[in-house]
Each structure stands twice: as structure tokens, then as C-alpha cells.
Amino acid sequence: MEDHWLSRHVEGFNLDSYHLGMIYAFAEIVGSGVKPLALSPPLTREEYDRLKAPIRLVADKYGLHILVDEDFLITKLFNPAFTDGKVVVHLAKDTSTLDRYKALKELKARKSREGKLAEVEEEIAVGLGLLLGYDHETIVDLLKNPRF
């Protein structure tokens, strides 16, 4: 299991429990309608394999749909190294939210093939930010100062 920075500060720290706690909290937020889409922490394939059954239980508890993403959409909002080679589980109340995420990925792939990615890169980032429930100010700040 991967070392986590908190493990140096919390006796008995368990990374799987930490990840599930984050997923549970985000599931409650999405299930309550506060956010349209939430993301799990980036997980290694091994972590995901260990946690997929409890993640499904949490999603079912809140009536959420899951998308398991092994190639997370890279935008100007987040440092791509954060999700590179990792599994990110998306939690959404409506499948249309997951469809909108997939459409952003398809748009990026198409524009990238056409050599026109620069034309839509900010639009894609804003679209992802809106799906995550971020307000305009937060999106603008993330475009200037990506997280992670």
C-alpha cells in the first residue's frame, strides 16, 4: 500500500479507510444534490480492486451511478501528475452528468486529433469545473492556479 503524507501524523493510519471515508463523504454530498459530480481520490489499480465492492455499496446507499475512469480528463484545472496512471471513480446522481463528462473527453480527443485543442482547452476545463459544482470564481482561480 502506498504511503500517504498523513500516515506520518496519525497513529494507525489506514489508507483504504481514508479513501473510503472521502468517497463516502462525497457520495453523501452528491446524493444530497450539492454537487452534480464527485471524484474519488486517485487510486492505484490494486487499491481500486480492493475497494470496488465497498465503493459500490456506498454508491448504492445514495442511489448514485459510478464511472470507473482509468484515463482521467486532463484539463488546466488540475496537475495531470495527480491522476496519471490512476483510477478515478466518478459519482453522479444522474447518468446525464456522466454523459456530459464523456462528451468533454470526446471533444478533447477530437480537437486534439484535428490539431485544434488550444481552441477548446479552456472550454473543456470550465465544463469539468461546472460538472464538479465549482462556481465561476473557483474555476477562474483553478485556471490560474491548478490544484494538486
N, C-alpha and C positions, 0 to 999 in steps of 0.2 A: 504494500500500500504506500502511496506517495506521502511524503512528509508535507505537512501544512504549517504555515507560519504560526498559527495559533497553538500547535502542539507543544511549542516551547514554553507556552504561558499557561496552559491548562492541564493540570494533572489528570491522567486517564482519558485524554482527548481521543475521540474516535472519529475518523474522517467520514466513514459511512453514515454514522449518526448525524454528523454535521450536515452532510449533503442532504440527507432525508429531511432534516429539520428545515433547511432552506426551501426544499421542494414543497413540503407541507405548508409552510407559510405563504409561499407564492400561490399554491393551489387555492388556499382559502381566499386570497386577495382576488384571484381571477374568478373563482366561484361566486364571490360576492359582487362581482361586476365592477370592481375598482379599476382593474386593468383588463384589456382585451386579450393580452398575450403575456405570458411569463416564461422565463427560460431557467432551466436548471443550471447549476454551476457546470462548467465544462468537466466532463468525466472521461477517464480513460475507458477503453473498451472493457477492460476487466471490471472496473467499478460499475459501469452500466450493467454488465451481465449479472453482477451480484445484486444490484439494486432494482432491476427492471420489474420484478414481481411487487415489491413494496411501492414502487412509483405508480404502478397500475392501480394498486389498492387506494392510494391517495387520490389519484385522478378520479377513480370511480366514486369515492366518497363525496366529491364535489361536482360530479357529473361533467367532468372535463374530457376533452379529446386530447390525444397525445400525438406529436410528430417527433420521431427519433431522427435527428439530423446529424449525419457524420461529416457534413461539409457545410458548416455554418456560413451564412451570407456575410461576406466581408464588406464592411462599409467604413465610412470615415468616422463612425460613432465610437468604435472600439478598436483596440490594438489587436491586429489579426493573430499575433502570437498567443493570445489568451485562449483561443479556441482551436488553434492549429493541431490537427491530428486527434481532436477530442470529439466526444459525443455530447450533443446539447439536446436536451429533451424540452420540447415546446409544450406548454399547457394552454389550452384555449377552451372557452365555453362553447364557441361556435366553430364549425368546420370552415365557415367562410373566412374566418381570421387566418386559419392555416392556409387556405387557398390564396389569400392575399399575400402571405409570406412567400409561398411558392411562386407566385406571379412576379414578385420582386426578384427572386433568384433567376427566373427565366428571362426577365428583362435584362438583368445584368449579363447573363450568359450571351444573349442575342446581341446586345450592343457591344460586348467585348469581341465577339466574332466579327462584327462589322467594323471594328476599329473606332467605334463611336462611344465608348464607355464614358469619356470625360463629359459628354453632353448630358448624361443622366445620373452621374455618380452622386451628386448632392440630392437629387430627387429620390433616389433609392434609399439613401441614408435617412432622409426625412420620413419616407414611408415606413421604414423599420421603426424609427423613433415613435411615430404615431401608433403603430401596432402595439408597441410596448407601453403605450399610455403616457408617454412623456409630453409635457406641454412645450409650446414653441420656444420659450426661453431656455429650457433644458436642452432641446435639440440644437439650438444655435450654439450653446456653450459646448456641447459634446463635439460639434463640428470643429470647434477651435481647439478643444482640449479632450481628445478621446479618452475614454475610461480604460482602466486596466493597463 
